[in-house]
Amino acid sequence: MTQTLSKPVATSTKTKYNITWKKLPEDFKLPDDIVENIDPPLLATALRESLEFVGFILASRLIAANFGM
């Protein structure tokens, strides 16, 4: 049996974007309250569960977390 592998043809297209936005007025007040992002814990949980599901996380392994986030 013979199998032929072909390389995908690389197409080089570069798109330049022009992004503009209006400047805020000088008297615009931004809030000073703390805004918390709750997404990283959800993403970390999803990653841990997916790794645990496929068997990459075992009881015999030491797994460190970044508690500085």
N, C-alpha and C positions, 0 to 999 in steps of 0.2 A: 504494500500500500504506500502510495506517495502522497505527501501533503505539501502544498505550497503555501508559504506564509508571505503575505504582502504587507508592506509598510504603508500606513495611512498617509495620504497626501497632505502635507502641511500647507495650509493656506495662511498667509500672513495678511491680515486686515487690521489696520489700526484706525480706530475711531477716536476722533478728538471731540471732547465734550466742552462746552462753554457753560459753566455754572455761574450764575449770578444771583444775588439776593439784595434786597433793599436794606439799606442801613437803618438801624433802629433810631428813633428820635432821641435827641440829646436828653430829654426829660423822662425817658422810659426807665422805670424802676424794675430791676430784676429782683426776684424774691431772695432773701437771705436764708430761708429755712433749708434744712438738710434734706436732700433727696436721696433716698436709699434705692439701690438697684437690687431687686430680689431675684433676678435671673440667674446669676452664677450658682447659687445653691441648687436650683432646679436642674441646671445643666450638669453640675457635678453628680447629682443623684442619678440622673439618666445615664451618665457615663459609667458610674459605679455599677448600676444594675445591669447594664449591657455587658460589662466585663465579667460580672459575677455569673450571668446567665450562660456565657460561652465557656466558663470554667477557668478564666484567667486569674480570678481571685480565690485563693485557697486559704484555709485556716492556718496552714504552715508558712504562709508568706507574710512578711512585714510590709505594710502599706502605710506610707507617710502622707499626710495631708498638709496643704499649705494653710496654716491657721492665720497667716498674716494678711489674708485677703480681706 
